[in-house]
């Protein structure tokens, strides 16, 4: 694929349910980021993965949030026991962290709009 | 800790006039600085970056930004605004001390009036 893809594009769930959000980065991009954008707000850093290094989880707001990246490619963000305040657009981005003319530029997916009722 | 401030929630400018969207930052070490744009109903797009070298960097759609180390600023500029420039603009910073964590500002909404 040409760009970062995310699925689902929209997710409506009930409070207390678990949800999984998926991100397919651009092939070859070694860095992958998750952000959260609440209505009218900026981007809140959640987590990033770089190659085989341990992920930087410093932005995860609570232990209900977790993420994994399998095989250095696809990533899944899991939110357990969802709360209404989790409602937001979850954005994924990937990049080449070093090297090449576009290094450090993040390419964003279209996002997953999560609504917790 | 890294931080980014975009002091203006909104900037209004008439078409054809120059525009400036302000950004200040705080990082340990030398900064990597970025501007991204989010058009209505479209995803975030990269505009330009400062990594090293010339303080004035040029990017997409005629935008440019000036890195000012003494003022820790990276303001986005365009000599002549277009109505189609109306969008949400984000400044972002990453420190170069080894991590890849990138912090985004709260965003500035630009309105260009015809």
gemmi code that builds the backbone of each chain (N, CA, C; Angstrom):
import gemmi

chains = {
    "A": [
        ("UNK", (0.827, -1.193, 0.000), (0.000, 0.000, 0.000), (0.865, 1.249, 0.000)),
        ("UNK", (0.297, 2.318, -0.455), (1.058, 3.542, -0.604), (1.177, 4.306, 0.697)),
        ("UNK", (0.218, 4.136, 1.590), (0.224, 4.938, 2.792), (-0.046, 4.108, 4.026)),
        ("UNK", (-0.162, 4.806, 5.158), (-0.509, 4.163, 6.414), (-2.015, 3.907, 6.428)),
        ("UNK", (-2.379, 2.703, 6.783), (-3.809, 2.402, 6.871), (-4.170, 2.036, 8.304)),
        ("UNK", (-5.407, 2.369, 8.660), (-5.904, 2.078, 9.991), (-7.290, 1.467, 9.885)),
        ("UNK", (-7.565, 0.561, 10.800), (-8.907, -0.029, 10.824), (-9.326, -0.320, 12.261)),
        ("UNK", (-10.621, -0.228, 12.547), (-11.660, 0.296, 11.650), (-11.561, 1.813, 11.534)),
        ("UNK", (-12.296, 2.390, 10.624), (-12.296, 3.851, 10.512), (-13.158, 4.465, 11.609)),
        ("UNK", (-14.190, 3.754, 11.988), (-15.061, 4.186, 13.078), (-15.364, 2.996, 13.968)),
        ("UNK", (-15.409, 3.270, 15.279), (-15.762, 2.213, 16.220), (-16.630, 2.814, 17.314)),
        ("UNK", (-17.810, 2.228, 17.480), (-18.699, 2.631, 18.559), (-18.790, 1.460, 19.513)),
        ("UNK", (-18.560, 1.713, 20.770), (-18.576, 0.642, 21.748), (-19.260, 1.110, 23.020)),
        ("UNK", (-19.573, 0.162, 23.861), (-20.211, 0.490, 25.131), (-19.161, 0.568, 26.231)),
        ("UNK", (-19.402, 1.433, 27.141), (-18.508, 1.572, 28.295), (-18.249, 0.211, 28.926)),
        ("UNK", (-16.958, -0.048, 29.195), (-16.585, -1.305, 29.825), (-16.095, -2.369, 28.872)),
        ("UNK", (-16.367, -2.194, 27.577), (-15.925, -3.173, 26.585), (-14.465, -2.902, 26.219)),
        ("UNK", (-13.815, -3.941, 25.690), (-12.452, -3.799, 25.176), (-12.506, -3.520, 23.672)),
        ("UNK", (-11.548, -2.731, 23.182), (-11.468, -2.477, 21.741), (-10.027, -2.664, 21.270)),
        ("UNK", (-9.905, -3.041, 20.007), (-8.593, -3.159, 19.370), (-8.573, -2.306, 18.113)),
        ("UNK", (-7.552, -1.504, 17.993), (-7.378, -0.642, 16.825), (-6.108, -1.087, 16.111)),
        ("UNK", (-6.195, -1.131, 14.783), (-5.093, -1.686, 14.006), (-4.442, -0.621, 13.140)),
        ("UNK", (-3.136, -0.756, 12.984), (-2.378, 0.153, 12.123), (-1.432, -0.653, 11.238)),
        ("UNK", (-1.503, -0.396, 9.931), (-0.555, -0.966, 8.976), (0.356, 0.145, 8.481)),
        ("UNK", (1.611, 0.153, 8.876), (2.505, 1.247, 8.476), (2.967, 1.083, 7.037)),
        ("UNK", (3.636, 2.096, 6.547), (4.253, 2.014, 5.226), (5.377, 0.985, 5.286)),
        ("UNK", (5.420, 0.145, 4.270), (6.416, -0.919, 4.237), (7.828, -0.341, 4.341)),
        ("UNK", (8.616, -0.906, 5.251), (9.988, -0.460, 5.411), (10.196, 0.593, 6.476)),
        ("UNK", (9.112, 1.218, 6.916), (9.241, 2.206, 7.988), (9.483, 1.477, 9.310)),
        ("UNK", (10.565, 1.865, 9.977), (10.923, 1.155, 11.201), (10.320, 1.776, 12.455)),
        ("UNK", (9.894, 3.009, 12.368), (9.302, 3.681, 13.526), (7.782, 3.749, 13.354)),
        ("UNK", (7.060, 3.511, 14.433), (5.595, 3.559, 14.413), (5.128, 4.255, 15.675)),
        ("UNK", (4.202, 5.186, 15.504), (3.704, 6.023, 16.595), (2.187, 5.886, 16.703)),
        ("UNK", (1.701, 6.004, 17.920), (0.268, 6.151, 18.182), (0.034, 7.481, 18.907)),
        ("UNK", (-0.995, 8.191, 18.452), (-1.406, 9.446, 19.072), (-2.914, 9.414, 19.291)),
        ("UNK", (-3.359, 10.305, 20.157), (-4.794, 10.478, 20.388), (-5.127, 11.954, 20.172)),
        ("UNK", (-6.205, 12.183, 19.446), (-6.660, 13.546, 19.199), (-8.108, 13.660, 19.648)),
        ("UNK", (-8.291, 14.342, 20.758), (-9.647, 14.564, 21.244), (-10.241, 15.754, 20.515)),
        ("UNK", (-11.563, 15.856, 20.533), (-12.264, 16.888, 19.772), (-11.718, 18.259, 20.118)),
        ("UNK", (-11.246, 18.955, 19.085), (-10.747, 20.307, 19.285), (-9.409, 20.401, 19.997)),
        ("UNK", (-8.769, 19.282, 20.207), (-7.500, 19.283, 20.937), (-6.344, 18.918, 20.005)),
        ("UNK", (-5.151, 19.090, 20.543), (-3.961, 18.710, 19.790), (-3.734, 17.219, 19.863)),
        ("UNK", (-2.580, 16.814, 19.347), (-2.210, 15.402, 19.361), (-1.516, 15.059, 20.666)),
        ("UNK", (-1.992, 13.995, 21.284), (-1.399, 13.510, 22.522), (-0.591, 12.252, 22.206)),
        ("UNK", (0.716, 12.295, 22.464), (1.574, 11.147, 22.219), (1.169, 10.001, 23.146)),
        ("UNK", (1.081, 8.795, 22.585), (0.756, 7.621, 23.391), (1.955, 6.683, 23.521)),
        ("UNK", (2.486, 6.232, 22.381), (3.541, 5.227, 22.392), (4.253, 5.238, 21.048)),
        ("UNK", (5.552, 4.885, 21.055), (6.190, 4.634, 19.767), (7.039, 3.379, 19.840)),
        ("UNK", (7.192, 2.756, 18.667), (8.021, 1.591, 18.472), (9.122, 1.954, 17.471)),
        ("UNK", (10.327, 1.499, 17.742), (11.436, 1.702, 16.816), (12.195, 0.392, 16.681)),
        ("UNK", (12.047, -0.233, 15.521), (12.768, -1.462, 15.246), (12.521, -2.496, 16.329)),
        ("UNK", (13.618, -3.080, 16.807), (13.530, -4.104, 17.843), (13.737, -3.558, 19.253)),
        ("UNK", (13.852, -2.233, 19.354), (14.061, -1.628, 20.664), (12.787, -1.694, 21.491)),
        ("UNK", (12.960, -1.585, 22.807), (11.788, -1.535, 23.688), (10.975, -0.287, 23.361)),
        ("UNK", (9.657, -0.396, 23.280), (8.825, 0.766, 22.958), (8.854, 1.807, 24.062)),
        ("UNK", (8.653, 3.044, 23.675), (8.495, 4.145, 24.629), (7.006, 4.268, 24.942)),
        ("UNK", (6.624, 3.808, 26.123), (5.211, 3.777, 26.509), (4.833, 4.960, 27.390)),
        ("UNK", (5.694, 5.957, 27.447), (5.532, 7.006, 28.449), (4.257, 7.827, 28.295)),
        ("UNK", (3.618, 7.775, 27.127), (2.414, 8.557, 26.917), (1.109, 7.822, 27.182)),
        ("UNK", (1.171, 6.563, 27.456), (-0.067, 5.805, 27.697), (-0.739, 6.341, 28.960)),
        ("UNK", (-2.021, 6.718, 28.878), (-2.662, 7.415, 30.000), (-2.988, 6.528, 31.188)),
        ("UNK", (-3.126, 5.235, 30.980), (-3.424, 4.334, 32.099), (-3.058, 2.917, 31.692)),
        ("UNK", (-3.109, 2.008, 32.663), (-2.771, 0.613, 32.361), (-3.875, -0.091, 31.580)),
        ("UNK", (-4.967, 0.625, 31.282), (-5.983, 0.030, 30.416), (-5.534, 0.051, 28.948)),
        ("UNK", (-4.522, 0.859, 28.671), (-4.016, 1.015, 27.309), (-2.755, 0.178, 27.130)),
        ("UNK", (-2.695, -0.539, 26.021), (-1.493, -1.296, 25.681), (-1.373, -1.349, 24.174)),
        ("UNK", (-0.176, -1.620, 23.699), (0.041, -1.725, 22.262), (1.138, -2.725, 21.998)),
        ("UNK", (1.048, -3.348, 20.846), (2.100, -4.249, 20.421), (2.336, -4.077, 18.938)),
        ("UNK", (3.504, -4.471, 18.526), (3.863, -4.402, 17.103), (4.483, -5.749, 16.748)),
        ("UNK", (3.818, -6.454, 15.886), (4.246, -7.803, 15.545), (5.097, -7.794, 14.285)),
        ("UNK", (6.227, -8.477, 14.353), (7.075, -8.625, 13.180), (7.613, -7.327, 12.638)),
        ("UNK", (7.663, -6.307, 13.483), (8.178, -5.029, 13.035), (7.281, -4.327, 12.045)),
        ("UNK", (6.012, -4.761, 11.933), (5.132, -4.149, 10.949), (3.832, -3.696, 11.610)),
        ("UNK", (2.799, -4.522, 11.506), (1.467, -4.157, 11.986), (1.475, -3.912, 13.493)),
        ("UNK", (0.700, -2.920, 13.910), (0.567, -2.630, 15.332), (-0.902, -2.633, 15.735)),
        ("UNK", (-1.144, -3.047, 16.970), (-2.486, -3.039, 17.534), (-2.468, -2.264, 18.844)),
        ("UNK", (-3.368, -1.316, 18.948), (-3.572, -0.576, 20.198), (-4.832, -1.146, 20.847)),
        ("UNK", (-4.705, -1.590, 22.077), (-5.830, -2.187, 22.802), (-6.211, -1.299, 23.973)),
        ("UNK", (-7.496, -1.034, 24.088), (-8.020, -0.299, 25.230), (-8.981, -1.230, 25.949)),
        ("UNK", (-8.662, -1.525, 27.185), (-9.522, -2.407, 27.980), (-10.496, -1.574, 28.812)),
        ("UNK", (-11.646, -2.163, 29.049), (-12.652, -1.536, 29.927), (-12.828, -0.064, 29.554)),
        ("UNK", (-13.219, 0.179, 28.319), (-13.284, 1.546, 27.806), (-14.160, 2.443, 28.670)),
        ("UNK", (-13.765, 3.702, 28.721), (-14.496, 4.747, 29.443), (-14.899, 5.824, 28.441)),
        ("UNK", (-15.869, 6.643, 28.813), (-16.341, 7.672, 27.898), (-15.218, 8.660, 27.554)),
        ("UNK", (-14.324, 8.898, 28.488), (-13.229, 9.836, 28.207), (-12.214, 9.281, 27.206)),
        ("UNK", (-12.344, 8.011, 26.848), (-11.462, 7.443, 25.824), (-11.925, 7.828, 24.414)),
        ("UNK", (-13.114, 8.382, 24.308), (-13.633, 8.785, 22.995), (-12.703, 9.826, 22.370)),
        ("UNK", (-12.232, 9.536, 21.172), (-11.256, 10.397, 20.493), (-10.966, 9.780, 19.129)),
        ("UNK", (-10.141, 10.479, 18.365), (-9.587, 9.899, 17.138), (-8.194, 9.401, 17.461)),
        ("UNK", (-7.947, 8.148, 17.154), (-6.645, 7.552, 17.410), (-5.878, 7.493, 16.085)),
        ("UNK", (-4.734, 8.151, 16.082), (-3.934, 8.274, 14.866), (-2.667, 7.444, 14.978)),
        ("UNK", (-2.322, 6.824, 13.888), (-1.082, 6.071, 13.780), (-0.207, 6.760, 12.745)),
        ("UNK", (1.087, 6.733, 12.958), (2.025, 7.299, 11.999), (3.255, 6.407, 11.925)),
        ("UNK", (3.908, 6.426, 10.779), (5.154, 5.681, 10.652), (6.207, 6.568, 10.002)),
        ("UNK", (7.456, 6.217, 10.172), (8.530, 7.010, 9.580), (9.810, 6.193, 9.491)),
        ("UNK", (10.701, 6.678, 8.633), (12.100, 6.275, 8.687), (12.737, 7.196, 9.724)),
        ("UNK", (13.251, 6.708, 10.804), (13.842, 7.612, 11.781), (15.176, 8.194, 11.346)),
        ("UNK", (15.914, 7.484, 10.575), (17.219, 7.966, 10.139), (17.456, 7.569, 8.699)),
        ("UNK", (18.113, 8.476, 7.972), (18.519, 8.145, 6.617), (17.457, 8.418, 5.577)),
        ("UNK", (17.878, 8.832, 4.414), (16.945, 9.113, 3.328), (16.420, 10.527, 3.410)),
        ("UNK", (15.896, 10.995, 2.322), (15.483, 12.398, 2.249), (14.271, 12.683, 3.129)),
        ("UNK", (13.484, 11.663, 3.439), (12.254, 11.914, 4.202), (12.375, 11.444, 5.643)),
        ("UNK", (13.628, 11.267, 6.113), (13.748, 10.716, 7.455), (13.196, 11.694, 8.474)),
        ("UNK", (12.656, 11.140, 9.513), (12.020, 11.865, 10.605), (10.638, 12.407, 10.270)),
        ("UNK", (10.252, 12.397, 9.015), (8.898, 12.839, 8.694), (7.934, 11.724, 9.039)),
        ("UNK", (6.860, 12.067, 9.690), (5.866, 11.067, 10.034), (4.748, 11.087, 8.999)),
        ("UNK", (4.372, 9.918, 8.555), (3.266, 9.744, 7.617), (2.092, 9.191, 8.421)),
        ("UNK", (1.012, 9.926, 8.394), (-0.128, 9.594, 9.248), (-1.189, 8.804, 8.501)),
        ("UNK", (-1.827, 7.917, 9.236), (-3.006, 7.254, 8.724), (-4.229, 8.125, 8.900)),
        ("UNK", (-5.385, 7.669, 8.390), (-6.608, 8.468, 8.463), (-7.243, 8.482, 9.846)),
        ("UNK", (-6.798, 7.600, 10.719), (-7.319, 7.584, 12.076), (-8.493, 6.644, 12.268)),
        ("UNK", (-8.709, 6.276, 13.517), (-9.897, 5.532, 13.942), (-10.653, 6.417, 14.925)),
        ("UNK", (-11.906, 6.714, 14.589), (-12.744, 7.509, 15.491), (-13.437, 6.555, 16.448)),
        ("UNK", (-13.075, 6.659, 17.726), (-13.653, 5.796, 18.761), (-14.688, 6.577, 19.555)),
        ("UNK", (-15.858, 6.007, 19.661), (-16.926, 6.589, 20.467), (-17.333, 5.565, 21.519)),
        ("UNK", (-17.231, 5.973, 22.764), (-17.621, 5.104, 23.870), (-18.925, 5.632, 24.464)),
        ("UNK", (-19.959, 4.808, 24.380), (-21.286, 5.247, 24.848), (-21.484, 4.964, 26.341)),
    ],
    "B": [
        ("UNK", (12.117, 17.851, 29.987), (11.089, 17.242, 29.153), (10.797, 18.151, 27.958)),
        ("UNK", (10.420, 17.504, 26.868), (10.088, 18.276, 25.665), (8.730, 18.957, 25.835)),
        ("UNK", (8.605, 20.131, 25.255), (7.295, 20.780, 25.218), (7.238, 21.713, 24.020)),
        ("UNK", (6.039, 21.960, 23.567), (5.795, 22.855, 22.442), (4.632, 23.756, 22.801)),
        ("UNK", (4.764, 25.032, 22.480), (3.681, 25.972, 22.727), (3.297, 26.659, 21.433)),
        ("UNK", (2.024, 26.630, 21.136), (1.464, 27.424, 20.045), (0.523, 28.427, 20.715)),
        ("UNK", (0.966, 29.646, 20.876), (0.253, 30.594, 21.728), (-1.088, 31.066, 21.183)),
        ("UNK", (-1.319, 30.876, 19.910), (-2.575, 31.336, 19.307), (-3.451, 30.150, 18.949)),
        ("UNK", (-4.676, 30.155, 19.469), (-5.625, 29.116, 19.068), (-6.056, 29.309, 17.621)),
        ("UNK", (-6.122, 30.571, 17.206), (-6.646, 30.882, 15.883), (-5.906, 32.086, 15.310)),
        ("UNK", (-5.669, 32.049, 14.022), (-5.078, 33.179, 13.300), (-5.977, 33.488, 12.121)),
        ("UNK", (-6.330, 34.742, 11.987), (-7.164, 35.187, 10.871), (-6.336, 36.104, 9.978)),
        ("UNK", (-6.410, 35.879, 8.678), (-5.649, 36.697, 7.739), (-6.436, 36.811, 6.437)),
        ("UNK", (-6.277, 37.925, 5.769), (-6.939, 38.115, 4.484), (-6.095, 37.491, 3.375)),
        ("UNK", (-6.781, 36.961, 2.383), (-6.091, 36.364, 1.239), (-5.143, 37.377, 0.611)),
        ("UNK", (-3.933, 36.911, 0.313), (-2.945, 37.780, -0.287), (-2.004, 38.420, 0.718)),
        ("UNK", (-2.404, 38.423, 1.977), (-1.547, 38.991, 3.030), (-0.582, 37.927, 3.547)),
        ("UNK", (0.536, 38.365, 4.129), (1.445, 37.384, 4.728), (0.831, 36.796, 5.997)),
        ("UNK", (1.230, 35.560, 6.281), (0.744, 34.914, 7.494), (1.913, 34.402, 8.321)),
        ("UNK", (1.691, 34.382, 9.632), (2.645, 33.803, 10.567), (1.875, 32.990, 11.593)),
        ("UNK", (2.320, 31.773, 11.827), (1.775, 30.930, 12.890), (2.942, 30.641, 13.836)),
        ("UNK", (2.752, 30.974, 15.096), (3.863, 30.965, 16.040), (4.027, 29.626, 16.761)),
        ("UNK", (5.298, 29.338, 17.075), (5.632, 28.115, 17.803), (6.892, 28.349, 18.605)),
        ("UNK", (6.863, 27.990, 19.874), (8.069, 27.982, 20.695), (8.208, 26.594, 21.303)),
        ("UNK", (9.416, 26.240, 21.672), (9.662, 24.872, 22.099), (10.644, 24.838, 23.269)),
        ("UNK", (10.699, 23.674, 23.890), (11.689, 23.432, 24.938), (12.119, 21.975, 24.840)),
        ("UNK", (13.434, 21.774, 24.648), (13.979, 20.424, 24.622), (15.356, 20.447, 25.255)),
        ("UNK", (15.800, 19.300, 25.690), (17.199, 19.146, 26.057), (17.941, 18.749, 24.786)),
        ("UNK", (19.094, 19.300, 24.596), (19.824, 18.995, 23.378), (19.313, 19.813, 22.203)),
        ("UNK", (19.790, 19.479, 21.043), (19.365, 20.198, 19.849), (18.019, 19.653, 19.365)),
        ("UNK", (17.169, 20.541, 18.881), (15.829, 20.092, 18.504), (15.722, 19.659, 17.053)),
        ("UNK", (14.837, 18.725, 16.817), (14.315, 18.487, 15.489), (12.907, 19.097, 15.514)),
        ("UNK", (12.610, 19.957, 14.570), (11.355, 20.704, 14.587), (10.558, 20.449, 13.323)),
        ("UNK", (9.260, 20.403, 13.465), (8.386, 20.026, 12.357), (7.124, 20.883, 12.364)),
        ("UNK", (6.564, 21.058, 11.181), (5.208, 21.583, 11.031), (4.398, 20.575, 10.217)),
        ("UNK", (3.181, 20.338, 10.718), (2.224, 19.486, 10.037), (0.933, 20.273, 9.851)),
        ("UNK", (0.160, 19.889, 8.845), (-1.113, 20.555, 8.565), (-2.225, 19.513, 8.475)),
        ("UNK", (-3.384, 19.878, 8.983), (-4.551, 19.004, 8.921), (-5.676, 19.763, 8.251)),
        ("UNK", (-5.946, 19.414, 6.996), (-7.052, 20.032, 6.281), (-8.357, 19.383, 6.704)),
        ("UNK", (-9.467, 20.100, 6.571), (-10.768, 19.537, 6.979), (-11.025, 18.187, 6.323)),
        ("UNK", (-11.385, 17.222, 7.141), (-11.739, 15.881, 6.666), (-10.594, 15.178, 5.939)),
        ("UNK", (-9.376, 15.593, 6.233), (-8.218, 14.928, 5.651), (-7.204, 14.645, 6.750)),
        ("UNK", (-6.303, 13.752, 6.466), (-5.312, 13.370, 7.464), (-4.231, 14.412, 7.635)),
        ("UNK", (-3.425, 14.209, 8.654), (-2.285, 15.077, 8.924), (-1.223, 14.894, 7.848)),
        ("UNK", (-0.666, 16.032, 7.403), (0.372, 15.972, 6.373), (1.591, 16.745, 6.827)),
        ("UNK", (2.748, 16.220, 6.493), (4.000, 16.893, 6.779), (4.140, 18.134, 5.903)),
        ("UNK", (4.609, 19.247, 6.490), (4.850, 20.476, 5.736), (6.338, 20.744, 5.563)),
        ("UNK", (7.057, 20.751, 6.695), (8.484, 21.048, 6.621), (9.148, 20.650, 7.937)),
        ("UNK", (10.486, 20.645, 7.902), (11.245, 20.260, 9.093), (12.553, 21.026, 9.150)),
        ("UNK", (13.028, 21.202, 10.377), (14.379, 21.691, 10.615), (15.115, 20.596, 11.390)),
        ("UNK", (16.243, 20.167, 10.809), (17.082, 19.185, 11.492), (18.418, 19.827, 11.831)),
        ("UNK", (19.040, 20.421, 10.830), (20.313, 21.114, 10.992), (20.522, 21.985, 9.773)),
        ("UNK", (21.526, 22.867, 9.830), (21.827, 23.658, 8.643), (21.159, 25.014, 8.652)),
        ("UNK", (20.712, 25.466, 7.499), (20.123, 26.802, 7.354), (18.935, 26.969, 8.281)),
        ("UNK", (18.899, 28.142, 8.899), (17.806, 28.407, 9.841), (16.473, 28.587, 9.135)),
        ("UNK", (16.496, 28.988, 7.874), (15.256, 29.160, 7.119), (15.017, 27.908, 6.284)),
        ("UNK", (13.927, 27.232, 6.556), (13.608, 26.019, 5.810), (12.343, 26.253, 4.991)),
        ("UNK", (12.345, 25.691, 3.807), (11.196, 25.830, 2.915), (10.509, 24.483, 2.797)),
        ("UNK", (9.178, 24.546, 2.689), (8.420, 23.314, 2.616), (7.368, 23.350, 1.540)),
        ("UNK", (6.359, 22.538, 1.736), (5.296, 22.376, 0.746), (4.405, 23.611, 0.700)),
        ("UNK", (3.750, 23.788, -0.460), (2.702, 24.792, -0.653), (3.177, 26.225, -0.388)),
        ("UNK", (4.476, 26.478, -0.529), (4.994, 27.826, -0.367), (5.260, 28.252, 1.066)),
        ("UNK", (5.117, 27.338, 2.006), (5.377, 27.645, 3.410), (6.870, 27.599, 3.711)),
        ("UNK", (7.262, 28.367, 4.698), (8.625, 28.346, 5.196), (8.600, 28.587, 6.702)),
        ("UNK", (9.691, 28.243, 7.362), (9.771, 28.459, 8.798), (11.198, 28.826, 9.152)),
        ("UNK", (11.328, 29.646, 10.184), (12.645, 30.091, 10.612), (12.959, 29.582, 12.000)),
        ("UNK", (14.055, 28.854, 12.101), (14.533, 28.362, 13.381), (15.334, 29.461, 14.061)),
        ("UNK", (14.946, 29.818, 15.274), (15.658, 30.828, 16.038), (16.053, 30.212, 17.370)),
        ("UNK", (17.326, 29.854, 17.476), (17.775, 29.128, 18.663), (17.717, 29.996, 19.914)),
        ("UNK", (18.065, 31.271, 19.789), (18.100, 32.132, 20.974), (16.698, 32.369, 21.530)),
        ("UNK", (15.715, 32.400, 20.646), (14.331, 32.609, 21.089), (13.560, 31.292, 21.202)),
        ("UNK", (14.223, 30.189, 20.934), (13.596, 28.846, 20.921), (12.263, 28.892, 20.192)),
        ("UNK", (12.312, 29.432, 18.983), (11.084, 29.552, 18.200), (11.252, 28.914, 16.830)),
        ("UNK", (10.121, 28.580, 16.238), (10.102, 27.982, 14.903), (8.782, 28.399, 14.265)),
        ("UNK", (8.667, 29.668, 13.935), (7.421, 30.215, 13.403), (7.238, 29.839, 11.937)),
        ("UNK", (6.007, 29.515, 11.601), (5.630, 29.155, 10.226), (5.174, 30.415, 9.503)),
        ("UNK", (5.632, 30.568, 8.256), (5.305, 31.776, 7.516), (4.966, 31.454, 6.071)),
        ("UNK", (4.201, 32.376, 5.476), (3.931, 32.310, 4.046), (3.749, 33.738, 3.562)),
        ("UNK", (4.393, 34.121, 2.488), (4.347, 35.520, 2.040), (2.961, 35.987, 1.604)),
        ("UNK", (2.164, 35.066, 1.022), (0.863, 35.457, 0.503), (-0.127, 34.320, 0.747)),
        ("UNK", (-1.059, 34.547, 1.643), (-1.996, 33.493, 2.042), (-3.063, 33.234, 0.983)),
        ("UNK", (-3.476, 31.974, 0.913), (-4.566, 31.561, 0.035), (-5.722, 31.057, 0.891)),
        ("UNK", (-6.942, 31.198, 0.370), (-8.101, 30.668, 1.098), (-7.909, 29.178, 1.374)),
        ("UNK", (-7.290, 28.486, 0.430), (-7.079, 27.043, 0.578), (-6.061, 26.688, 1.658)),
        ("UNK", (-5.378, 27.676, 2.213), (-4.461, 27.427, 3.333), (-5.203, 27.264, 4.656)),
        ("UNK", (-6.476, 27.563, 4.663), (-7.270, 27.444, 5.884), (-7.248, 25.997, 6.367)),
        ("UNK", (-6.751, 25.793, 7.576), (-6.554, 24.444, 8.107), (-6.062, 24.562, 9.539)),
        ("UNK", (-5.803, 23.404, 10.138), (-5.255, 23.320, 11.494), (-3.770, 22.973, 11.379)),
        ("UNK", (-2.932, 23.789, 11.990), (-1.481, 23.635, 11.873), (-0.884, 23.225, 13.215)),
        ("UNK", (-0.019, 22.224, 13.154), (0.618, 21.714, 14.353), (2.135, 21.850, 14.239)),
        ("UNK", (2.733, 22.372, 15.294), (4.177, 22.382, 15.449), (4.563, 21.167, 16.299)),
        ("UNK", (5.708, 20.569, 16.018), (6.135, 19.387, 16.766), (7.641, 19.438, 16.992)),
        ("UNK", (8.066, 18.804, 18.072), (9.480, 18.811, 18.412), (9.914, 17.428, 18.874)),
        ("UNK", (11.113, 17.089, 18.506), (11.714, 15.858, 18.970), (13.132, 16.198, 19.385)),
        ("UNK", (13.576, 15.690, 20.522), (14.959, 15.971, 20.863), (15.852, 14.940, 20.186)),
        ("UNK", (17.103, 15.291, 20.008), (17.986, 14.414, 19.236), (18.945, 13.654, 20.151)),
        ("UNK", (18.525, 13.447, 21.409), (19.425, 12.794, 22.342), (19.277, 11.278, 22.329)),
        ("UNK", (18.527, 10.764, 21.389), (18.473, 9.311, 21.265), (17.080, 8.743, 21.146)),
        ("UNK", (16.089, 9.414, 21.678), (14.732, 8.886, 21.571), (14.013, 9.426, 20.351)),
        ("UNK", (12.870, 8.868, 20.062), (12.089, 9.295, 18.903), (10.742, 9.889, 19.296)),
        ("UNK", (10.546, 10.069, 20.579), (9.291, 10.625, 21.051), (9.118, 12.022, 20.489)),
        ("UNK", (7.971, 12.275, 19.886), (7.685, 13.565, 19.269), (6.488, 14.183, 19.962)),
        ("UNK", (6.641, 15.410, 20.383), (5.572, 16.124, 21.080), (4.992, 17.161, 20.138)),
        ("UNK", (3.668, 17.173, 20.049), (2.964, 18.124, 19.201), (2.365, 19.236, 20.038)),
        ("UNK", (2.306, 20.420, 19.444), (1.583, 21.515, 20.061), (0.084, 21.305, 19.973)),
        ("UNK", (-0.653, 22.221, 20.588), (-2.109, 22.096, 20.638), (-2.772, 22.444, 19.317)),
        ("UNK", (-2.018, 23.041, 18.419), (-2.566, 23.377, 17.108), (-3.052, 24.810, 17.035)),
        ("UNK", (-2.941, 25.386, 15.855), (-3.452, 26.729, 15.573), (-4.326, 26.641, 14.350)),
        ("UNK", (-5.550, 27.132, 14.484), (-6.459, 27.106, 13.338), (-6.265, 28.387, 12.544)),
        ("UNK", (-5.968, 28.233, 11.276), (-5.760, 29.365, 10.375), (-6.995, 29.566, 9.514)),
        ("UNK", (-7.542, 30.776, 9.541), (-8.647, 31.154, 8.667), (-8.144, 32.210, 7.694)),
        ("UNK", (-8.260, 31.919, 6.428), (-7.895, 32.893, 5.403), (-9.178, 33.334, 4.716)),
        ("UNK", (-9.464, 34.630, 4.787), (-10.700, 35.170, 4.239), (-10.446, 35.775, 2.862)),
        ("UNK", (-11.365, 35.485, 1.954), (-11.230, 36.015, 0.588), (-11.463, 37.514, 0.549)),
    ],
}
model = gemmi.Model(1)
for chain_id, residues in chains.items():
    chain = gemmi.Chain(chain_id)
    for i, (resn, *xyz) in enumerate(residues, 1):
        res = gemmi.Residue()
        res.name, res.seqid = resn, gemmi.SeqId(i, " ")
        for name, pos in zip(("N", "CA", "C"), xyz):
            atom = gemmi.Atom()
            atom.name, atom.element = name, gemmi.Element(name[0])
            atom.pos, atom.b_iso = gemmi.Position(*pos), 0.0
            res.add_atom(atom)
        chain.add_residue(res)
    model.add_chain(chain)
structure = gemmi.Structure()
structure.add_model(model)
structure.setup_entities()
